[in-house]
Amino acid sequence: MSSLLAPISIGGLRLANRIVIAPMCQYSAKEGVIQPWHWQHLGTMAISGAGVAIVEATGVEAIGRITPGDTGLWNDEQEAAFVRLLADIRSYSKTPIGIQLAHAGRKASTNAPWTERGGPLAPEAGAWTTAAPSAIPFTEGWHRPEALDDAAMARIKAAFVESAKRADRAGFELVELHGAHGYLLSEFLSPISSIRTDAYGGSLENRMRYPLEVAEAVRAVWPRDKALGMRLNGSDWVEGGLTPDETAQMAHRLQALGFDYVHISSGGNVATAKIPGGEPGYQVAFAEVVKKAAPDMTVIAVGMINTPEQAEAIVASGKADMIALARPVLDDPRWPLRAIAKLGGAPPYPVQYARAAEPLWPGYAFAHGG
Ligand SMILES: Cc1cc2nc3c(=O)[nH]c(=O)nc-3n(C[C@H](O)[C@H](O)[C@H](O)COP(=O)(O)O)c2cc1C
C-alpha cells in the first residue's frame, strides 16, 4: 500500500493523495490579472493527478509583487478573473486549487527571470520603492527598501486579510502564506534581513511576531472547512541565518494559531549562500526536523523530489506527510498520473484522455479506433 497515494485531510480539505503542485510564478499577468497562459498552465496542473495544485505567489498589494507580471489579488478585476478560472477548472476537474498569497518585500520590483536574469527593475521599466523589515538591499545593486513603520505593517497585514477574503470568494480551497525565499514574511523571520531593534527584531520571539500577526489575522477570516498553511524557510544556508530549529518553533506557533500545514523550503534570502540545489531531496532534512518537533502538524517537503520512488520513501518514512513538485511537473505535467500508476493506484485520467492509458483500458484504443 503506497503512503504517497493515501488520502489525507489538511484542515477541512480532503485530498486524494499526497502530491502537491507547488506554487510557480509565471510572470505573465497583466496588472495582476491572470491571462490565457494561466488557463492552460493551471488547467494542465488540475488534470495532473496531484492531490492539490497551488497557484503562484500572488501579490497582496501592488508593491508586493516580485515583478510587474506577477498575479495579484487586491482588486475586483483580479478576483473576477480567478472566479472564472476556478469555475472553468471545476467543470472538468475535482482537484482542489489553492493560492499562495505573498509580499515580495525587498525582493520586489524586479524583472522576470528571462529579462536581465531577474535583476532589479530599471526606473524606465517602472521600478517602485520596495519595503522590508530593515533598509538593507538583498544584494549589491538591488533596490534599497524602506524600513516598514507600524502604519505600513498594519496596511500590509490588512492587505493579506483582504486577499484571503477574495481568495475565499473566488473559490480557492487552500491558502498558503508565503513565508519563505527571502520575501517579506521570511525577511522578518531571518536575522540576516531583519536587524530591527523594536518588538519585531532580535530574539526569535520578536522575529516571529509580525509573520504570526499576519497569520492570526488571516486565520480569523479564512474558513475552517478549507486549508490554511504557510511556506517557511528551513534555512538561509549561511552562518548566523535562520535555522531548522527556529523554523520548527514557528511551525509550533502556527499550529497553536490553528494553521493546518507548513511547507518547508529554504534559501533565497542571502545572495551569496551556497545551496546544494542540485542534490535530490536537498531540503527534506529541514522538513524532517519540523515534523519531529511538531508531529501533529502536517508537513510538506519540496525540492528536487524527482521520482515517484523518492517521493514514496519520504512519506513512507514519516519525514514529511506530503511532497510538492515544481520543475518535475513543468517537465512532465503527467508526473502524478504516472506516479500513481507506478505505485499501484488507479490514475485519475480525464475520460477524454483515458485511451492514452492502455493499462486502464486494455484493447480499447484498438476496438474503438474512431
Ligand atoms: C518556474 C518556477 C516558479 C516558482 N515560483 C514560486 C512561487 O511562486 N512561490 C514559491 O514559494 N516558490 C516558487 N518556486 C519554487 C518552487 O515552488 C519549488 O519550491 C522549487 O522549485 C523546488 O522544487 P522542485 O525541485 O520540485 O522544482 C518556483 C519554482 C519554479 C521552477
The ligand as a MOL file (V3000), in Angstrom:
LIG
                    3D

  0  0  0     0  0            999 V3000
M  V30 BEGIN CTAB
M  V30 COUNTS 31 33 0 0 0
M  V30 BEGIN ATOM
M  V30 1 C 9.0230 28.3850 -12.5370 0
M  V30 2 C 9.0940 28.3940 -11.0390 0
M  V30 3 C 8.3560 29.3340 -10.3200 0
M  V30 4 C 8.3590 29.3220 -8.9170 0
M  V30 5 N 7.5440 30.1870 -8.2400 0
M  V30 6 C 7.3870 30.0210 -6.8990 0
M  V30 7 C 6.3570 30.7150 -6.2030 0
M  V30 8 O 5.5290 31.4000 -6.7920 0
M  V30 9 N 6.3070 30.5540 -4.8580 0
M  V30 10 C 7.1560 29.7290 -4.1750 0
M  V30 11 O 7.0470 29.6210 -2.9580 0
M  V30 12 N 8.1030 29.0270 -4.8320 0
M  V30 13 C 8.2140 29.1330 -6.1620 0
M  V30 14 N 9.1100 28.3600 -6.8420 0
M  V30 15 C 9.8500 27.3290 -6.0920 0
M  V30 16 C 9.1080 26.0010 -6.1850 0
M  V30 17 O 7.8030 26.0830 -5.6190 0
M  V30 18 C 9.8970 24.8630 -5.5100 0
M  V30 19 O 9.9540 25.1020 -4.1290 0
M  V30 20 C 11.3030 24.7360 -6.0550 0
M  V30 21 O 11.3200 24.8430 -7.4640 0
M  V30 22 C 11.9250 23.3930 -5.6580 0
M  V30 23 O 11.1160 22.3320 -6.0890 0
M  V30 24 P 11.4380 21.4780 -7.4370 0
M  V30 25 O 12.8140 20.8990 -7.2540 0
M  V30 26 O 10.3530 20.4400 -7.4700 0
M  V30 27 O 11.3940 22.4080 -8.5960 0
M  V30 28 C 9.1500 28.3800 -8.2280 0
M  V30 29 C 9.9140 27.4650 -8.9620 0
M  V30 30 C 9.8710 27.4440 -10.3450 0
M  V30 31 C 10.6720 26.3910 -11.0890 0
M  V30 END ATOM
M  V30 BEGIN BOND
M  V30 1 1 1 2
M  V30 2 1 2 3
M  V30 3 2 2 30
M  V30 4 2 3 4
M  V30 5 1 4 5
M  V30 6 1 4 28
M  V30 7 2 5 6
M  V30 8 1 6 7
M  V30 9 1 6 13
M  V30 10 2 7 8
M  V30 11 1 7 9
M  V30 12 1 9 10
M  V30 13 2 10 11
M  V30 14 1 10 12
M  V30 15 2 12 13
M  V30 16 1 13 14
M  V30 17 1 14 15
M  V30 18 1 14 28
M  V30 19 1 15 16
M  V30 20 1 16 17
M  V30 21 1 16 18
M  V30 22 1 18 19
M  V30 23 1 18 20
M  V30 24 1 20 21
M  V30 25 1 20 22
M  V30 26 1 22 23
M  V30 27 1 23 24
M  V30 28 2 24 25
M  V30 29 1 24 26
M  V30 30 1 24 27
M  V30 31 2 28 29
M  V30 32 1 29 30
M  V30 33 1 30 31
M  V30 END BOND
M  V30 END CTAB
M  END
